[in-house]
Amino acid sequence: MEDEPRAARPPVVVKLGGSLITRKREVEKSRPKVIARLASELSAPGAPPLVVLHGAGSFGHPGAARFGLAKAPDAGTPTGERARGASIVASEVRRLHLLVLRALVAAGGRPLSVPLATHARNRAGELVSFDAAPIEDALERGTTPVSFGDVVPDDEWGFSILSADRIAAQLAELLRPSRVVFATDVPGIFPPSASGHRKVIPELTDPAIAALPTDGAGTDVTRGIRGKAEAMRAIARAGVDAVLISGLSDGALARAVRGEAVYGSWAHARSE
């Protein structure tokens, strides 16, 4: 990464999907070789300033589902039980976070952990307060802020989930990055289809998003691909290009970070 002030170049926001860096069908199972390769691509010479986010994958989603942190508390649920669940899930996600940080350091990067649990608040599961100052400060000091989907205080529910996708959309508004890249385990967003060969949706439109399922796969608590597509459209409305690509394709992430055209599903910048 080049030693130049943050103001000289707008950052690129990169979100590493939980399904990419973990095995989501196995509890707390990371993919160390994939994480190491992605870290190398992000730490290559000439890369622009970066903000790196990552999902929780098999480290956070099972616990979040078990304790119901993505929905309103059930009637009669003791406050202490939800708080206990929040503590457990937060500690699980941080184990994955440490693996990502170590991989970036090993690749020659300058990652700086910026957990957002003390800088964001939800209300009934929706983000109502977000302070990007710690991320901006990390960029200005020449480091790469690294954050993740996390459990945050919730004014109505006690605690709830703030997804990395939602963080990416918020940063698009506040930081005005050159683009937002979602790296996943698939080459793009596919239209719903019962069977047969499907091509990815090259340009995300409102009708295309409306046709996507709202439920996540397995224990996903962040509304699955529909939630991701909606976050990308929000980023585009903020005037920033967003693209979803396969992080399993060698070099694709590096090219996307450099600003090249890459195969995937795009939400191009627009103003409304």
Buried (B, 14 or more C-beta within 10 A) or exposed (E): BEEEEBEEEBBBBBBBBBBBBBBBEEBBEBBEEBBBBBBBBBBBEEBBBBBBBBBBBBBBBBBBBEBBBBBEBEEEBEEEBBBEBBEBBBEBBBEBBEBBBBBBEEBEBBBBBBBBBEBBBBBEBEBEEBEBEBBBBBBEEBBBBBBBBBBBBBEEBBBBBBBBBBBBBBBBBBBEBBBBBBBBBBBBBBEEEEEEEEEBBEEBEEEBBEEBEEEBEBBBBBBBBBBBBBBBBBBBBBEBBBBBBBBBBEEBBBBBBBEEEBBBBBBEBEEE
